[in-house]
Every structure is written in structure tokens, then in C-alpha cells.
Amino acid sequence: MVFLHATTGHLEAFVKNIPVHAERYRCHAIDMLGHGYTGKPDRPGEIPAYVEHLMAYLDAVGA
């Protein structure tokens, strides 16, 4: 299960949701590109950039 925040959010928004779901699913909560602990992108924060960022993360963790 992947928790994705809105464009003004951050992964901490899901802290209370993860434990109950983690009992049954492998859970991931990441900061989307340009938010929280991620670096600022060198291009506009548009949907294709968010998709690329998410796919790179999923590939990196073998999901």
C-alpha cells in the first residue's frame, strides 16, 4: 500500500494510518518530489515528475 499526500502535504500525515494497515499490507509513505525530505526538483512540479519520482522509489525498494 502506498500512501501519497496531496501537493501541500508530507508523509507525516499518514503516521496514524500506517500501523493498522501494516498489520496486513506492506506500507510505504513517501514525501512526493519537492516536499518534506526530498530535494527541490529542477523542473516544474507536474504530474509526470511525480509519477517518475514514485516509480523510481518503487523500483528502488523492489515493489
PyMOL Python script that loads the backbone (N, CA, C, O; Angstrom):
from pymol import cmd

cmd.read_pdbstr("""\
ATOM      1  N   MET A   1       0.856  -1.150   0.000  1.00  0.00           N
ATOM      2  CA  MET A   1       0.000   0.000   0.000  1.00  0.00           C
ATOM      3  C   MET A   1       0.907   1.219   0.000  1.00  0.00           C
ATOM      4  O   MET A   1       1.856   1.304   0.779  1.00  0.00           O
ATOM      5  N   VAL A   2       0.604   2.157  -0.878  1.00  0.00           N
ATOM      6  CA  VAL A   2       1.394   3.382  -0.964  1.00  0.00           C
ATOM      7  C   VAL A   2       0.508   4.551  -0.544  1.00  0.00           C
ATOM      8  O   VAL A   2      -0.560   4.778  -1.111  1.00  0.00           O
ATOM      9  N   PHE A   3       0.969   5.273   0.445  1.00  0.00           N
ATOM     10  CA  PHE A   3       0.267   6.466   0.904  1.00  0.00           C
ATOM     11  C   PHE A   3       0.868   7.665   0.184  1.00  0.00           C
ATOM     12  O   PHE A   3       2.067   7.921   0.294  1.00  0.00           O
ATOM     13  N   LEU A   4       0.046   8.397  -0.548  1.00  0.00           N
ATOM     14  CA  LEU A   4       0.501   9.578  -1.270  1.00  0.00           C
ATOM     15  C   LEU A   4      -0.229  10.807  -0.734  1.00  0.00           C
ATOM     16  O   LEU A   4      -1.458  10.830  -0.661  1.00  0.00           O
ATOM     17  N   HIS A   5       0.526  11.802  -0.368  1.00  0.00           N
ATOM     18  CA  HIS A   5      -0.083  13.027   0.147  1.00  0.00           C
ATOM     19  C   HIS A   5      -0.441  13.974  -0.997  1.00  0.00           C
ATOM     20  O   HIS A   5      -0.004  13.795  -2.133  1.00  0.00           O
ATOM     21  N   ALA A   6      -1.227  14.961  -0.676  1.00  0.00           N
ATOM     22  CA  ALA A   6      -1.606  15.984  -1.667  1.00  0.00           C
ATOM     23  C   ALA A   6      -0.429  16.913  -1.921  1.00  0.00           C
ATOM     24  O   ALA A   6       0.616  16.779  -1.283  1.00  0.00           O
ATOM     25  N   THR A   7      -0.585  17.835  -2.831  1.00  0.00           N
ATOM     26  CA  THR A   7       0.530  18.691  -3.232  1.00  0.00           C
ATOM     27  C   THR A   7       1.045  19.606  -2.132  1.00  0.00           C
ATOM     28  O   THR A   7       2.147  20.139  -2.259  1.00  0.00           O
ATOM     29  N   THR A   8       0.302  19.804  -1.074  1.00  0.00           N
ATOM     30  CA  THR A   8       0.789  20.639   0.023  1.00  0.00           C
ATOM     31  C   THR A   8       1.095  19.824   1.269  1.00  0.00           C
ATOM     32  O   THR A   8       1.311  20.393   2.338  1.00  0.00           O
ATOM     33  N   GLY A   9       1.118  18.502   1.151  1.00  0.00           N
ATOM     34  CA  GLY A   9       1.297  17.643   2.314  1.00  0.00           C
ATOM     35  C   GLY A   9       2.708  17.122   2.487  1.00  0.00           C
ATOM     36  O   GLY A   9       3.663  17.605   1.880  1.00  0.00           O
ATOM     37  N   HIS A  10       2.800  16.101   3.353  1.00  0.00           N
ATOM     38  CA  HIS A  10       4.063  15.423   3.622  1.00  0.00           C
ATOM     39  C   HIS A  10       3.729  14.060   4.216  1.00  0.00           C
ATOM     40  O   HIS A  10       2.594  13.819   4.628  1.00  0.00           O
ATOM     41  N   LEU A  11       4.711  13.174   4.262  1.00  0.00           N
ATOM     42  CA  LEU A  11       4.447  11.797   4.685  1.00  0.00           C
ATOM     43  C   LEU A  11       3.957  11.689   6.121  1.00  0.00           C
ATOM     44  O   LEU A  11       3.271  10.723   6.456  1.00  0.00           O
ATOM     45  N   GLU A  12       4.281  12.637   6.971  1.00  0.00           N
ATOM     46  CA  GLU A  12       3.845  12.567   8.366  1.00  0.00           C
ATOM     47  C   GLU A  12       2.328  12.581   8.516  1.00  0.00           C
ATOM     48  O   GLU A  12       1.805  12.239   9.577  1.00  0.00           O
ATOM     49  N   ALA A  13       1.627  12.970   7.469  1.00  0.00           N
ATOM     50  CA  ALA A  13       0.162  12.992   7.519  1.00  0.00           C
ATOM     51  C   ALA A  13      -0.416  11.592   7.713  1.00  0.00           C
ATOM     52  O   ALA A  13      -1.571  11.448   8.113  1.00  0.00           O
ATOM     53  N   PHE A  14       0.381  10.563   7.433  1.00  0.00           N
ATOM     54  CA  PHE A  14      -0.116   9.190   7.490  1.00  0.00           C
ATOM     55  C   PHE A  14       0.353   8.410   8.715  1.00  0.00           C
ATOM     56  O   PHE A  14       0.066   7.218   8.825  1.00  0.00           O
ATOM     57  N   VAL A  15       1.058   9.044   9.622  1.00  0.00           N
ATOM     58  CA  VAL A  15       1.637   8.346  10.770  1.00  0.00           C
ATOM     59  C   VAL A  15       0.602   7.514  11.527  1.00  0.00           C
ATOM     60  O   VAL A  15       0.894   6.386  11.924  1.00  0.00           O
ATOM     61  N   LYS A  16      -0.574   8.041  11.728  1.00  0.00           N
ATOM     62  CA  LYS A  16      -1.590   7.311  12.491  1.00  0.00           C
ATOM     63  C   LYS A  16      -2.270   6.212  11.674  1.00  0.00           C
ATOM     64  O   LYS A  16      -2.860   5.297  12.249  1.00  0.00           O
ATOM     65  N   ASN A  17      -2.197   6.288  10.350  1.00  0.00           N
ATOM     66  CA  ASN A  17      -2.845   5.292   9.500  1.00  0.00           C
ATOM     67  C   ASN A  17      -1.996   4.059   9.249  1.00  0.00           C
ATOM     68  O   ASN A  17      -2.531   2.968   9.047  1.00  0.00           O
ATOM     69  N   ILE A  18      -0.704   4.217   9.260  1.00  0.00           N
ATOM     70  CA  ILE A  18       0.180   3.128   8.852  1.00  0.00           C
ATOM     71  C   ILE A  18       0.123   1.903   9.767  1.00  0.00           C
ATOM     72  O   ILE A  18       0.015   0.792   9.249  1.00  0.00           O
ATOM     73  N   PRO A  19       0.189   2.036  11.091  1.00  0.00           N
ATOM     74  CA  PRO A  19       0.248   0.829  11.921  1.00  0.00           C
ATOM     75  C   PRO A  19      -0.900  -0.162  11.682  1.00  0.00           C
ATOM     76  O   PRO A  19      -0.656  -1.366  11.596  1.00  0.00           O
ATOM     77  N   VAL A  20      -2.105   0.305  11.577  1.00  0.00           N
ATOM     78  CA  VAL A  20      -3.231  -0.612  11.387  1.00  0.00           C
ATOM     79  C   VAL A  20      -3.171  -1.291  10.023  1.00  0.00           C
ATOM     80  O   VAL A  20      -3.506  -2.469   9.909  1.00  0.00           O
ATOM     81  N   HIS A  21      -2.754  -0.575   9.001  1.00  0.00           N
ATOM     82  CA  HIS A  21      -2.655  -1.166   7.664  1.00  0.00           C
ATOM     83  C   HIS A  21      -1.434  -2.077   7.542  1.00  0.00           C
ATOM     84  O   HIS A  21      -1.456  -3.056   6.796  1.00  0.00           O
ATOM     85  N   ALA A  22      -0.365  -1.751   8.282  1.00  0.00           N
ATOM     86  CA  ALA A  22       0.864  -2.543   8.224  1.00  0.00           C
ATOM     87  C   ALA A  22       0.673  -3.935   8.813  1.00  0.00           C
ATOM     88  O   ALA A  22       1.485  -4.826   8.561  1.00  0.00           O
ATOM     89  N   GLU A  23      -0.379  -4.135   9.587  1.00  0.00           N
ATOM     90  CA  GLU A  23      -0.663  -5.475  10.100  1.00  0.00           C
ATOM     91  C   GLU A  23      -1.014  -6.431   8.967  1.00  0.00           C
ATOM     92  O   GLU A  23      -0.858  -7.645   9.103  1.00  0.00           O
ATOM     93  N   ARG A  24      -1.482  -5.891   7.860  1.00  0.00           N
ATOM     94  CA  ARG A  24      -1.946  -6.721   6.749  1.00  0.00           C
ATOM     95  C   ARG A  24      -1.199  -6.468   5.438  1.00  0.00           C
ATOM     96  O   ARG A  24      -1.118  -7.362   4.596  1.00  0.00           O
ATOM     97  N   TYR A  25      -0.657  -5.273   5.257  1.00  0.00           N
ATOM     98  CA  TYR A  25      -0.036  -4.901   3.992  1.00  0.00           C
ATOM     99  C   TYR A  25       1.370  -4.358   4.208  1.00  0.00           C
ATOM    100  O   TYR A  25       1.711  -3.881   5.290  1.00  0.00           O
ATOM    101  N   ARG A  26       2.171  -4.441   3.160  1.00  0.00           N
ATOM    102  CA  ARG A  26       3.464  -3.762   3.143  1.00  0.00           C
ATOM    103  C   ARG A  26       3.152  -2.302   2.818  1.00  0.00           C
ATOM    104  O   ARG A  26       2.615  -2.010   1.749  1.00  0.00           O
ATOM    105  N   CYS A  27       3.476  -1.397   3.712  1.00  0.00           N
ATOM    106  CA  CYS A  27       3.091   0.007   3.555  1.00  0.00           C
ATOM    107  C   CYS A  27       4.287   0.896   3.262  1.00  0.00           C
ATOM    108  O   CYS A  27       5.386   0.690   3.777  1.00  0.00           O
ATOM    109  N   HIS A  28       4.042   1.879   2.429  1.00  0.00           N
ATOM    110  CA  HIS A  28       5.046   2.871   2.072  1.00  0.00           C
ATOM    111  C   HIS A  28       4.383   4.243   2.137  1.00  0.00           C
ATOM    112  O   HIS A  28       3.295   4.443   1.597  1.00  0.00           O
ATOM    113  N   ALA A  29       5.042   5.178   2.796  1.00  0.00           N
ATOM    114  CA  ALA A  29       4.606   6.573   2.812  1.00  0.00           C
ATOM    115  C   ALA A  29       5.840   7.388   2.459  1.00  0.00           C
ATOM    116  O   ALA A  29       6.825   7.374   3.196  1.00  0.00           O
ATOM    117  N   ILE A  30       5.794   8.086   1.356  1.00  0.00           N
ATOM    118  CA  ILE A  30       6.961   8.840   0.913  1.00  0.00           C
ATOM    119  C   ILE A  30       6.589  10.307   0.737  1.00  0.00           C
ATOM    120  O   ILE A  30       5.434  10.658   0.497  1.00  0.00           O
ATOM    121  N   ASP A  31       7.602  11.144   0.865  1.00  0.00           N
ATOM    122  CA  ASP A  31       7.407  12.549   0.522  1.00  0.00           C
ATOM    123  C   ASP A  31       7.466  12.643  -0.988  1.00  0.00           C
ATOM    124  O   ASP A  31       8.400  12.141  -1.615  1.00  0.00           O
ATOM    125  N   MET A  32       6.480  13.278  -1.564  1.00  0.00           N
ATOM    126  CA  MET A  32       6.482  13.459  -3.008  1.00  0.00           C
ATOM    127  C   MET A  32       7.567  14.470  -3.380  1.00  0.00           C
ATOM    128  O   MET A  32       8.020  15.250  -2.542  1.00  0.00           O
ATOM    129  N   LEU A  33       7.964  14.443  -4.612  1.00  0.00           N
ATOM    130  CA  LEU A  33       9.032  15.288  -5.124  1.00  0.00           C
ATOM    131  C   LEU A  33       8.827  16.745  -4.733  1.00  0.00           C
ATOM    132  O   LEU A  33       7.776  17.330  -4.993  1.00  0.00           O
ATOM    133  N   GLY A  34       9.852  17.323  -4.101  1.00  0.00           N
ATOM    134  CA  GLY A  34       9.799  18.727  -3.704  1.00  0.00           C
ATOM    135  C   GLY A  34       9.120  18.986  -2.376  1.00  0.00           C
ATOM    136  O   GLY A  34       8.920  20.144  -2.010  1.00  0.00           O
ATOM    137  N   HIS A  35       8.757  17.936  -1.636  1.00  0.00           N
ATOM    138  CA  HIS A  35       8.084  18.093  -0.344  1.00  0.00           C
ATOM    139  C   HIS A  35       8.873  17.368   0.741  1.00  0.00           C
ATOM    140  O   HIS A  35       9.645  16.451   0.460  1.00  0.00           O
ATOM    141  N   GLY A  36       8.664  17.797   1.990  1.00  0.00           N
ATOM    142  CA  GLY A  36       9.290  17.097   3.114  1.00  0.00           C
ATOM    143  C   GLY A  36      10.793  16.972   2.954  1.00  0.00           C
ATOM    144  O   GLY A  36      11.502  17.968   2.810  1.00  0.00           O
ATOM    145  N   TYR A  37      11.279  15.717   2.981  1.00  0.00           N
ATOM    146  CA  TYR A  37      12.715  15.471   2.938  1.00  0.00           C
ATOM    147  C   TYR A  37      13.276  15.275   1.534  1.00  0.00           C
ATOM    148  O   TYR A  37      14.460  14.967   1.395  1.00  0.00           O
ATOM    149  N   THR A  38      12.474  15.440   0.497  1.00  0.00           N
ATOM    150  CA  THR A  38      13.008  15.296  -0.852  1.00  0.00           C
ATOM    151  C   THR A  38      13.625  16.613  -1.306  1.00  0.00           C
ATOM    152  O   THR A  38      13.308  17.683  -0.785  1.00  0.00           O
ATOM    153  N   GLY A  39      14.504  16.507  -2.282  1.00  0.00           N
ATOM    154  CA  GLY A  39      15.108  17.706  -2.840  1.00  0.00           C
ATOM    155  C   GLY A  39      14.115  18.463  -3.695  1.00  0.00           C
ATOM    156  O   GLY A  39      13.085  17.928  -4.104  1.00  0.00           O
ATOM    157  N   LYS A  40      14.435  19.689  -3.953  1.00  0.00           N
ATOM    158  CA  LYS A  40      13.586  20.504  -4.824  1.00  0.00           C
ATOM    159  C   LYS A  40      13.883  20.131  -6.276  1.00  0.00           C
ATOM    160  O   LYS A  40      15.047  20.080  -6.674  1.00  0.00           O
ATOM    161  N   PRO A  41      12.849  19.871  -7.064  1.00  0.00           N
ATOM    162  CA  PRO A  41      13.074  19.457  -8.450  1.00  0.00           C
ATOM    163  C   PRO A  41      13.642  20.598  -9.294  1.00  0.00           C
ATOM    164  O   PRO A  41      13.446  21.775  -8.991  1.00  0.00           O
ATOM    165  N   ASP A  42      14.348  20.222 -10.355  1.00  0.00           N
ATOM    166  CA  ASP A  42      14.906  21.211 -11.261  1.00  0.00           C
ATOM    167  C   ASP A  42      13.954  21.505 -12.418  1.00  0.00           C
ATOM    168  O   ASP A  42      14.337  22.092 -13.430  1.00  0.00           O
ATOM    169  N   ARG A  43      12.713  21.082 -12.242  1.00  0.00           N
ATOM    170  CA  ARG A  43      11.675  21.310 -13.257  1.00  0.00           C
ATOM    171  C   ARG A  43      10.356  21.537 -12.525  1.00  0.00           C
ATOM    172  O   ARG A  43      10.262  21.275 -11.326  1.00  0.00           O
ATOM    173  N   PRO A  44       9.345  22.016 -13.228  1.00  0.00           N
ATOM    174  CA  PRO A  44       8.051  22.265 -12.566  1.00  0.00           C
ATOM    175  C   PRO A  44       7.484  20.992 -11.929  1.00  0.00           C
ATOM    176  O   PRO A  44       7.615  19.900 -12.482  1.00  0.00           O
ATOM    177  N   GLY A  45       6.862  21.146 -10.775  1.00  0.00           N
ATOM    178  CA  GLY A  45       6.246  20.022 -10.085  1.00  0.00           C
ATOM    179  C   GLY A  45       4.924  19.650 -10.730  1.00  0.00           C
ATOM    180  O   GLY A  45       3.857  20.040 -10.256  1.00  0.00           O
ATOM    181  N   GLU A  46       5.003  18.903 -11.800  1.00  0.00           N
ATOM    182  CA  GLU A  46       3.805  18.485 -12.518  1.00  0.00           C
ATOM    183  C   GLU A  46       3.646  16.974 -12.406  1.00  0.00           C
ATOM    184  O   GLU A  46       4.579  16.272 -12.014  1.00  0.00           O
ATOM    185  N   ILE A  47       2.486  16.486 -12.746  1.00  0.00           N
ATOM    186  CA  ILE A  47       2.161  15.073 -12.565  1.00  0.00           C
ATOM    187  C   ILE A  47       3.207  14.130 -13.163  1.00  0.00           C
ATOM    188  O   ILE A  47       3.580  13.174 -12.483  1.00  0.00           O
ATOM    189  N   PRO A  48       3.705  14.331 -14.387  1.00  0.00           N
ATOM    190  CA  PRO A  48       4.720  13.401 -14.900  1.00  0.00           C
ATOM    191  C   PRO A  48       5.961  13.298 -13.999  1.00  0.00           C
ATOM    192  O   PRO A  48       6.533  12.217 -13.863  1.00  0.00           O
ATOM    193  N   ALA A  49       6.376  14.404 -13.390  1.00  0.00           N
ATOM    194  CA  ALA A  49       7.528  14.381 -12.488  1.00  0.00           C
ATOM    195  C   ALA A  49       7.204  13.584 -11.230  1.00  0.00           C
ATOM    196  O   ALA A  49       8.050  12.835 -10.742  1.00  0.00           O
ATOM    197  N   TYR A  50       5.989  13.733 -10.698  1.00  0.00           N
ATOM    198  CA  TYR A  50       5.582  12.964  -9.522  1.00  0.00           C
ATOM    199  C   TYR A  50       5.523  11.474  -9.835  1.00  0.00           C
ATOM    200  O   TYR A  50       5.935  10.650  -9.018  1.00  0.00           O
ATOM    201  N   VAL A  51       5.022  11.130 -10.992  1.00  0.00           N
ATOM    202  CA  VAL A  51       4.932   9.723 -11.401  1.00  0.00           C
ATOM    203  C   VAL A  51       6.335   9.133 -11.528  1.00  0.00           C
ATOM    204  O   VAL A  51       6.592   8.029 -11.046  1.00  0.00           O
ATOM    205  N   GLU A  52       7.231   9.856 -12.168  1.00  0.00           N
ATOM    206  CA  GLU A  52       8.608   9.384 -12.328  1.00  0.00           C
ATOM    207  C   GLU A  52       9.273   9.165 -10.970  1.00  0.00           C
ATOM    208  O   GLU A  52       9.964   8.169 -10.760  1.00  0.00           O
ATOM    209  N   HIS A  53       9.057  10.100 -10.059  1.00  0.00           N
ATOM    210  CA  HIS A  53       9.615  10.005  -8.702  1.00  0.00           C
ATOM    211  C   HIS A  53       9.067   8.769  -7.985  1.00  0.00           C
ATOM    212  O   HIS A  53       9.832   8.013  -7.386  1.00  0.00           O
ATOM    213  N   LEU A  54       7.775   8.562  -8.041  1.00  0.00           N
ATOM    214  CA  LEU A  54       7.148   7.411  -7.388  1.00  0.00           C
ATOM    215  C   LEU A  54       7.638   6.104  -7.987  1.00  0.00           C
ATOM    216  O   LEU A  54       7.960   5.172  -7.250  1.00  0.00           O
ATOM    217  N   MET A  55       7.701   6.020  -9.305  1.00  0.00           N
ATOM    218  CA  MET A  55       8.149   4.794  -9.964  1.00  0.00           C
ATOM    219  C   MET A  55       9.606   4.495  -9.612  1.00  0.00           C
ATOM    220  O   MET A  55       9.965   3.334  -9.414  1.00  0.00           O
ATOM    221  N   ALA A  56      10.447   5.522  -9.533  1.00  0.00           N
ATOM    222  CA  ALA A  56      11.844   5.315  -9.147  1.00  0.00           C
ATOM    223  C   ALA A  56      11.929   4.773  -7.732  1.00  0.00           C
ATOM    224  O   ALA A  56      12.743   3.893  -7.450  1.00  0.00           O
ATOM    225  N   TYR A  57      11.098   5.290  -6.841  1.00  0.00           N
ATOM    226  CA  TYR A  57      11.068   4.789  -5.463  1.00  0.00           C
ATOM    227  C   TYR A  57      10.637   3.317  -5.440  1.00  0.00           C
ATOM    228  O   TYR A  57      11.292   2.487  -4.809  1.00  0.00           O
ATOM    229  N   LEU A  58       9.554   3.002  -6.119  1.00  0.00           N
ATOM    230  CA  LEU A  58       9.057   1.627  -6.127  1.00  0.00           C
ATOM    231  C   LEU A  58      10.086   0.674  -6.720  1.00  0.00           C
ATOM    232  O   LEU A  58      10.246  -0.443  -6.229  1.00  0.00           O
ATOM    233  N   ASP A  59      10.775   1.092  -7.754  1.00  0.00           N
ATOM    234  CA  ASP A  59      11.843   0.264  -8.327  1.00  0.00           C
ATOM    235  C   ASP A  59      12.969   0.061  -7.307  1.00  0.00           C
ATOM    236  O   ASP A  59      13.492  -1.045  -7.166  1.00  0.00           O
ATOM    237  N   ALA A  60      13.336   1.128  -6.601  1.00  0.00           N
ATOM    238  CA  ALA A  60      14.439   1.058  -5.638  1.00  0.00           C
ATOM    239  C   ALA A  60      14.154   0.095  -4.488  1.00  0.00           C
ATOM    240  O   ALA A  60      15.065  -0.561  -3.983  1.00  0.00           O
ATOM    241  N   VAL A  61      12.891   0.012  -4.078  1.00  0.00           N
ATOM    242  CA  VAL A  61      12.551  -0.889  -2.962  1.00  0.00           C
ATOM    243  C   VAL A  61      12.077  -2.257  -3.446  1.00  0.00           C
ATOM    244  O   VAL A  61      11.707  -3.115  -2.644  1.00  0.00           O
ATOM    245  N   GLY A  62      12.092  -2.451  -4.759  1.00  0.00           N
ATOM    246  CA  GLY A  62      11.711  -3.754  -5.307  1.00  0.00           C
ATOM    247  C   GLY A  62      10.226  -4.054  -5.254  1.00  0.00           C
ATOM    248  O   GLY A  62       9.820  -5.215  -5.193  1.00  0.00           O
ATOM    249  N   ALA A  63       9.424  -3.013  -5.278  1.00  0.00           N
ATOM    250  CA  ALA A  63       7.965  -3.216  -5.226  1.00  0.00           C
ATOM    251  C   ALA A  63       7.402  -3.350  -6.630  1.00  0.00           C
ATOM    252  O   ALA A  63       6.196  -3.526  -6.797  1.00  0.00           O
TER     253      ALA A  63
END
""", "prot")
cmd.dss("prot")
cmd.show_as("cartoon", "prot")
cmd.util.cbc("prot")
cmd.orient("prot")
